[in-house]
Amino acid sequence: MRDELLGLPVKDRDFVVVGASPEDLVKQGYKPVGRDFPVFLHPQTHEEYALARTERKTARGYHGFEFHAAPDVTLEQDLSRRDLTMNAIARDDQGRLIDPHHGTDDIKAGVLRHVGPAFAEDPVRILRVARFAARFGFRIAPETMKLMREMARSGEADALVPERVWQELARGLMESRPSLMFEVLRESGALARVMPEVDALWDDPDVAREAMRALDAAATVGTNLPPRFAVLARWLDPLAVESLANRLKLPADCRDLAMLAARYANTVLDAAELDAPAVLELFSATDAWRRPERFADLMMAAFAGEPDAAPARARLERARAASAAVNAGEIAKSSKVPSDIRGNVDAARFEAIRRALARDK
């Protein structure tokens, strides 16, 4: 309902079934999905249908819930367990809007507001609010921000599992204004809990401001996830990036590019001033010849938000293309001593880079 009311494309539909039991749905041919939630697949459309349910907190963290799904659970009760008012809106089978928490009003006002006290029972909701802020540009209701701060202070956010943290952060990084996600997490105190390395950027507000500006700039050109995360990593120490990657169990492509950005983004930024030996060393260190797509992502991360980056980028691209054209195989065949192969290939690549850079003079 939320996307429909916002005038956005509706990618999928969520169905809630009231007045039925799991056995009722199975008898009608619905296929159960998993054991933790009363969710079923429609026998023809394969869309998901969830039984109306309530939940009770039993332990800390994302998994510490006990669910109750029965024919006597109403739609209003089901909506009351949702995180935000804009996500607690439904339409019945006759097309009537059911909005017990006034989510429609909050959508019109551009406000993210929690439904009720149960919000505090699930720390993932802090991440979701921050992600929705990045997607829609909505402001956070004061009472919701207050509750999020209390959750962060209480240590509830410490129970978040790394995989779920990364899942939400990754989705937020792909929104139109990812900086808003980090600003909300920072304001709530949750950023210090889940990404203390990034939170430390705010020790120098100017650095944090530039990092967030670069992150949003990367979003405007439609970059994919690894370079967007690498934009953030370029402002961090390599050891901080390594710690963050290990703790959140980052996928290899994001980890590798982030480490390169932390180590070499500043060198890439100085490309206009680099001589041929420095460019050769940069290409060797970043494996630019065998991984040209990754090197392109590194440049994208390094140059994001830099207004006068075009000449430096063109210079590096020209030098990389020239050195990549060196036929290493032929050089290897013509080398009389096997131990000379590496040196001969480097010498040929150096000469190709030198000639490419000489065009700038």
Rosetta blueprint (number, residue, H / E / L):
1 M L
2 R H
3 D H
4 E H
5 L H
6 L L
7 G L
8 L L
9 P L
10 V L
11 K L
12 D L
13 R L
14 D L
15 F E
16 V E
17 V E
18 V L
19 G L
20 A L
21 S L
22 P H
23 E H
24 D H
25 L H
26 V H
27 K H
28 Q L
29 G L
30 Y L
31 K E
32 P E
33 V E
34 G L
35 R L
36 D L
37 F L
38 P L
39 V E
40 F E
41 L E
42 H L
43 P L
44 Q L
45 T L
46 H L
47 E L
48 E E
49 Y E
50 A E
51 L E
52 A L
53 R E
54 T E
55 E E
56 R E
57 K E
58 T L
59 A L
60 R L
61 G L
62 Y L
63 H L
64 G L
65 F E
66 E E
67 F E
68 H E
69 A E
70 A L
71 P L
72 D L
73 V L
74 T L
75 L H
76 E H
77 Q H
78 D H
79 L H
80 S H
81 R L
82 R L
83 D L
84 L E
85 T H
86 M H
87 N H
88 A L
89 I L
90 A E
91 R E
92 D L
93 D L
94 Q L
95 G L
96 R L
97 L E
98 I E
99 D L
100 P L
101 H L
102 H L
103 G H
104 T H
105 D H
106 D H
107 I H
108 K H
109 A H
110 G L
111 V E
112 L E
113 R L
114 H E
115 V L
116 G L
117 P H
118 A H
119 F H
120 A H
121 E H
122 D L
123 P L
124 V H
125 R H
126 I H
127 L H
128 R H
129 V H
130 A H
131 R H
132 F H
133 A H
134 A H
135 R H
136 F H
137 G L
138 F L
139 R E
140 I E
141 A L
142 P H
143 E H
144 T H
145 M H
146 K H
147 L H
148 M H
149 R H
150 E H
151 M H
152 A H
153 R H
154 S H
155 G L
156 E H
157 A H
158 D H
159 A H
160 L L
161 V L
162 P H
163 E H
164 R H
165 V H
166 W H
167 Q H
168 E H
169 L H
170 A H
171 R H
172 G H
173 L H
174 M L
175 E L
176 S L
177 R L
178 P H
179 S H
180 L H
181 M H
182 F H
183 E H
184 V H
185 L H
186 R H
187 E H
188 S H
189 G L
190 A L
191 L H
192 A H
193 R H
194 V H
195 M L
196 P H
197 E H
198 V H
199 D H
200 A H
201 L H
202 W H
203 D H
204 D L
205 P H
206 D H
207 V H
208 A H
209 R H
210 E H
211 A H
212 M H
213 R H
214 A H
215 L H
216 D H
217 A H
218 A H
219 A H
220 T H
221 V L
222 G L
223 T L
224 N L
225 L H
226 P H
227 P H
228 R H
229 F H
230 A H
231 V H
232 L H
233 A H
234 R L
235 W L
236 L L
237 D L
238 P H
239 L H
240 A H
241 V H
242 E H
243 S H
244 L H
245 A H
246 N H
247 R H
248 L H
249 K L
250 L L
251 P L
252 A H
253 D H
254 C H
255 R H
256 D H
257 L H
258 A H
259 M H
260 L H
261 A H
262 A H
263 R H
264 Y H
265 A H
266 N H
267 T H
268 V H
269 L H
270 D L
271 A H
272 A H
273 E H
274 L L
275 D L
276 A H
277 P H
278 A H
279 V H
280 L H
281 E H
282 L H
283 F H
284 S H
285 A H
286 T L
287 D L
288 A L
289 W L
290 R L
291 R L
292 P H
293 E H
294 R H
295 F H
296 A H
297 D H
298 L H
299 M H
300 M H
301 A H
302 A H
303 F H
304 A L
305 G L
306 E L
307 P L
308 D L
309 A L
310 A H
311 P H
312 A H
313 R H
314 A H
315 R H
316 L H
317 E H
318 R H
319 A H
320 R H
321 A H
322 A H
323 S H
324 A H
325 A L
326 V L
327 N L
328 A H
329 G H
330 E H
331 I H
332 A H
333 K H
334 S H
335 S L
336 K L
337 V L
338 P H
339 S H
340 D H
341 I H
342 R H
343 G H
344 N H
345 V H
346 D H
347 A H
348 A H
349 R H
350 F H
351 E H
352 A H
353 I H
354 R H
355 R H
356 A H
357 L H
358 A H
359 R L
360 D L
361 K L
